[in-house]
């Protein structure tokens, strides 16, 4: 038996719902506040501004290659923070490993989204 995949269309726009922009919006809606919380620990990166830079690429008129580049740059920025000092919050006492894991997790998700933008 073959595996068929149905493409759900957005009735308002006529665009497939699984577009990279929709995936990025959904990801930021679900995980954006956690990303902001993680980035609050790094004085060199203003958390909400980081997320807003990605969201700015979701405006009408921007192309998927622009979104892909923004997501790849965001991924690289997150990975570069692993080498930087951070301001621990009280909940972070002795948990640098958790901060590094969080940076890698968000970077991996952004890399996945960049690959989706490349293929759509």
C-alpha positions in Angstrom: 0.0 0.0 0.0 1.4 3.4 -0.9 1.7 6.3 1.5 -0.4 9.2 0.4 0.0 12.7 1.9 -2.9 15.1 1.7 -2.0 18.7 1.3 -4.3 20.9 3.4 -5.0 24.2 1.8 -5.7 27.4 3.7 -9.1 28.4 2.4 -8.4 32.1 2.9 -5.2 32.3 0.9 -5.2 29.2 -1.2 -1.7 28.4 -0.1 -0.8 25.0 1.4 -0.9 25.1 5.2 2.5 23.4 5.6 4.5 26.3 4.2 7.8 27.1 5.9 6.4 30.5 7.0 3.4 28.8 8.7 5.8 26.3 10.3 8.0 29.1 11.6 5.0 31.1 13.0 3.7 28.0 14.7 7.1 27.3 16.2 7.5 30.8 17.5 4.0 30.8 18.9 4.7 27.6 20.8 8.3 28.2 21.8 9.1 31.9 21.3 8.7 32.8 25.0 11.0 30.0 26.0 13.6 31.2 23.5 13.3 34.7 24.9 13.7 33.4 28.5 16.8 31.5 27.4 18.3 34.5 25.7 17.7 36.7 28.8 20.8 35.1 30.3 23.1 36.5 27.5 23.6 40.3 27.7 24.9 40.4 24.1 21.6 39.2 22.6 18.4 40.9 23.4 15.9 38.0 23.6 12.7 39.6 22.1 14.7 41.4 19.4 16.2 38.1 18.3 12.7 36.6 17.8 11.4 39.7 16.2 14.2 39.6 13.6 13.0 36.2 12.6 9.3 37.3 12.6 10.2 40.3 10.4 11.0 37.8 7.6 7.5 36.4 7.7 6.0 39.6 6.4 4.2 39.5 3.0 6.7 40.0 0.2 9.6 38.2 1.7 10.8 35.2 -0.1 11.7 31.7 1.2 15.4 32.2 0.6 15.3 35.3 2.8 13.6 33.3 5.5 16.1 30.5 5.1 19.0 32.8 5.5 17.5 34.5 8.6 16.9 31.1 10.2 20.4 29.9 9.4 21.9 33.1 10.9 19.7 32.6 14.0 21.0 29.0 14.3 24.6 30.1 14.0 24.1 32.9 16.6 22.6 30.4 19.1 25.4 28.0 18.6 28.0 30.8 19.1 26.5 31.6 22.5 27.7 28.3 23.8 31.2 29.8 24.1 30.0 33.0 25.9 29.5 33.8 29.5 26.0 34.2 30.7 24.2 35.8 33.6 22.7 33.0 35.5 19.2 33.3 37.0 18.5 31.8 40.4 17.0 28.7 38.7 20.3 28.2 36.8 22.5 27.6 39.8 25.2 25.1 38.5 23.2 24.2 35.4 25.4 25.4 32.5 24.7 22.1 30.9 21.0 22.8 30.7 21.7 26.2 29.1 23.9 24.6 26.5 21.3 21.9 25.8 18.6 24.6 25.3 20.8 26.5 22.9 21.4 23.4 20.9 17.7 22.4 20.9 16.6 25.8 19.6 19.4 25.8 17.0 18.4 22.4 15.8 14.8 23.4 15.4 15.7 26.6 13.6 18.0 24.6 11.3 15.1 22.2 10.6 12.9 25.2 9.7 15.6 26.6 7.4 15.7 23.3 5.5 11.9 23.4 5.2 12.2 26.9 3.7 14.8 25.7 1.3 12.6 22.9 0.0 9.3 24.9 -0.3 
